[in-house]
């Protein structure tokens, strides 16, 4: 047994396997096993049209597998705006990935790696799909069950995540939680920032998770990158924004690399600051970071619009994008 005056819980999460008849006994792949395969599946069924599901669906399609993505909701990557989700589905569909949306999995038979059969309920009725492998990418579960947290005074929320305050302190004294198990956004870079917050506060600083600007990337090809508010979030919060949008095909760099798919868009507030940015396109993560820096500095969008950006780069598209911001109506 180990004991200490201070305890830091960095427990992580694992892939959730839905309670679908026959699914668990089919020994489905998760993202772990999918990255360890030494062969491309003949036909891979992917349960879940989120970030992990789409990354692996495109990868295995490019390896030569027939791939079918089954999504319970109406759209893929449901956290994104509809135009973003629709564009990603169009791009991956053009590569041969097949999608079944608004589809409920009723039962699974067989064993992944040999032969599996999935019975579905779709808007057009029930159907059955045969495949060689099945991958579950329907969410994650914190690794907090059955390890004695209830005996230490560390409370969990209804979903099993550790309850923390904005300083990542748990409900037990001298116990902190870091990363996914604390309900932080499920990104490595956020876990790193959680570590820095705790480290700095132990050294006497006063840092918190409140109002931090969290970027993320979906590493498909092309990438999807986002930071700040989406259109739907702005609408839900009653924040008036002006929307600027630019097809990637108008950015000259994309013609030199033949990567013209996608678009970028920015949400601009009434004070001319950028409140959100989304991009589907080549080097989206790098371009997004430039916008994130301007957002952190509180710069009005005109500073980035009028900046001299090196030619011939993808970031050069920020000039014409922000040149499309509608005038403020007072």
N, C-alpha and C positions, 0 to 999 in steps of 0.2 A: 504494500500500500504506500502511496505517495501522499504527502501532506504539504501544505504551504499556506503562507499568510495571504496570498493573493492567487486567485484562480481566473484563468482566461479560457473561455469556452469557444473553440473554433471547430465546430462539429460537422459543418457542411450539410449536404442534402444527398438524397439518392432519387433515382427515377421512380416516379409513381407508376404502378401497374393497376389500371382500373379494374373494378370488380365485374368483369365481363365473363360470363360462363365459358370455360374452356381456355381462357387467355393465359392464366398462370401456368397451367399444365402444358401449354404449347411451348414453354420456355422461350418467350420472345426475346429478341435483342433489345438492349438499351443502348444509349450512346457509347457505353463502355465496350460492350461486345462488338458493336458495329465498327469500332475503330481497330478491333483485333482480328477481323476476318482476313483470311488469306486467299479469299476467292470472291468474285463478284456474284451476288445472288442472281439466279435466272430471272426471278420476279420478286421484287421487294415491295411489300405493303408497309406503308408508314402510317401509324395511327397518330395523328396530330399534325396540324399545319402551322405550328409555331416556329420559333427560330431554329431550334435543334433539328426539328423534322425537315425543314426546308434545306438547311445546309447539307444534311446527309442525303436527302432525296436527290439534290443536284449532283452531289459527288458520285453517288452510285449510278445515276443515269449516265454520267460521263465515263464511268468505268465499263459501261455496256449493259447494265441491268435494265430490265423493264421495271418501272417504278410507278406505284399508285399511292397517292396521298389521300387519306380519308380524314376529313375535317367535320366535326360535329356541328360547328357553327356555319353561318352563311358565308363568311369570308375567312381567308387565311390570316395569320398574324393579326388577331383581332384587336390587339392593343394599338395598332396603327390606324391612320385615317383610311377611309375606303379607297381613295385614289392610289395610295401607296400599296395597299394589299392587292388591288386589281392589277397594278403594273407588275408586281412581283409574280403574280399568277400568270400573267401574259408572257413574261420573259421565260419562266421555267416551263410553261406549257409549250412554247415554241421549241424548246430543247427535247420535248417528248415526254416530260413528266405528266402523268395523268392525275386529275383531281376529281374527287367526289366530295362536294360540300353539302351541308345540311344533311349529313349521313350519320345515322346512329348504328353502332356495331351491336348486334344482338347476341352473337355467339361466335366462338372460334373453335375449329377442330384441327387436329393434326399436331405436328411438331415443327417448329421453325428450324430450317436447315435441311428439312426433308420435303414435307408438303404440308401446307396449311390451307384451310378454307375459312373464309370470313363471311358470315351472313349479316346483311345490312338492311336497315330500313331507310329508304330514300324518298324524296318527294314524289317520285314516280312509282313507288312500290318497293317490295322486298326483292333483293337480289343476292347472289352469292359470287364471291371472287376466289379463285384458286391462285395460290402463289407458292414459291419455294421458301420464303423467309418473311418474318413479320418483325417490325421494329416499333417499339412503344416510345413515343415522344409526347406525352400528354401532361407533363408537369413534373413537379418535384416535391419530395417529402423531407422535412428536416430530420436529422439523425439525433433526435432527442428522446425517443421512447425507450423505456426500460433500462436507463443508466443511473437511476437514483436521484434525478434532479428534484423530485418531489420531497426527498428527505433533506434537502439542503436549503429549502426556502426559495429556490429558483422557480418562478412561476412561468407557465406556458400560456399562449393564447389559444383560441379555439381551434386553430389549424396546427398546433403543435410547435410553433415558433417560440423562442424565448422572449419574454417580455423585457424590453429595455427602454430606458429613457434616451433623450437626445445625446447623452454622453456615453451611451452604450453600457450603462450600469444596469445590472439585473436587479431583481427584487431582494436578493441576498447581499449582505455587506461584503465588500472586497471581492465580488465576482462580476466579471464583465463577459460580454458575448460579442463575437466578431463574425461578420460576414453573413452568409445565407441563413445560418441557424438563428440569427437575430432578426430575421425578416428584412435584412438589407437587400437592395436590388441584387439579383443573381448574376453578378459580374465580378471577375477577378479584380478589376481595378477598383471596385467599390470595397471589396474586402481589404485591399491594401490601404485604402483611405480610412477604413474603420480602425485598422492597426495604428495608423498615424494619429488619429484622434485620441485613442486611449493612451498611447505613448506620450503625446504632448501634454495631455491633461495630468498624467501622473507626474510630469515634470513641472507642473504649476500653471500650465496654460488654461484657457477656457475655450475649447473648441467643441462643436456639436455637429450632428448630422442634419440639423434643421436648415432648410433652404439651400442645400448644396446642389450644384448643377451637375447632373449625372448624364454623361454621354454614353452611347452604345452603338455597336456595329453588328450587323448580320453579315457574316462572311460567306455570302453567296458570291457569284460572279455574274453581274456586277454586285458590288456591295450595297447594302442599305445602311445609312448612318443617320442618327438623330440626336438632337440635344434640345432641351427646353420643352415648351408646350407643343402639343399637336393641335390641329384645328378643333377636334372634338373636345379636348380638355379646355381650350379657351372658351368654347361655347358653353360647356357645363359650368364653368366658373364665372360666366357672364363678363368675360374680358373682351372688349372690342379690339379687333386687330385688322390690319390691312395685309392682304396676301399678295406676295410676289412669286411668280412661277416661271421656270425657264426649262425648255427641253434640252437634254444633254447634247442633242444633235446640233444645237447652235453654238456649242463651245468648240472652237477650232481644233483644240488638242485631240478631241475624240475622233476626228476624221483622220488624224495621222496614225492612230492606233486601232482604228476600226472598232471603237467601243462607244457607239452613239446611242445606246439604249438608256432609258431612264429620264429622270428630271430632277431638278432641285427646287425647293420652295422655302420661303422665309415668311415668318409671321412678325409683323411690326406693330408695336404698341403706339398709343397716342402720344407718347413722349419721344417717339422716333427710335426707341431702343428695340433691338431684336429680341423677341420673346421665344422664338422657336425656329429650328432649321431642320429640314429633312432632305436627304439626297439619296437617290438610287443612281449609281454610276461608277465609273472608273475612279479609284482613289477617293471614294466618298468619305472614308474615315479621316483622311488627311485634310480634306477641304472642310469637313465639319469641325475639326479642331481649330482651324483658323477662325471660324465663326464663333466657336465657344470662347476663344480668347477675347474677342471683341465684346461678347456678352458679359464675361467676367469683369471686363474693364468698364462696363456701362456706357460704351460708346454709342452715339447715334449712328444709325445705319449708313448715313451719308459718308462717314469717315471711311468705311470699308468700300462703299460704292465708288468713291473718288480716289481710292488708293491706287498707286502705280504697282500693279501686280505683274510679275515676270511673264513674258510671252516666250514660249508656248507651253502653258501649264493648264491643268484642269481648274485650278483655283481662279484662273483668269475669268471664269464664268461668273464669279461673284459680282463683278462690275455690272454686266448687263442684267443679272438677276435683280439686283437691288435698284437698278435703273427702272425696273418695272413696278416699283412700289406705287400704288395709287396715292394721289394727293389726300391729305387729311381734310375731311369735311367737318367743319365746325358749325 
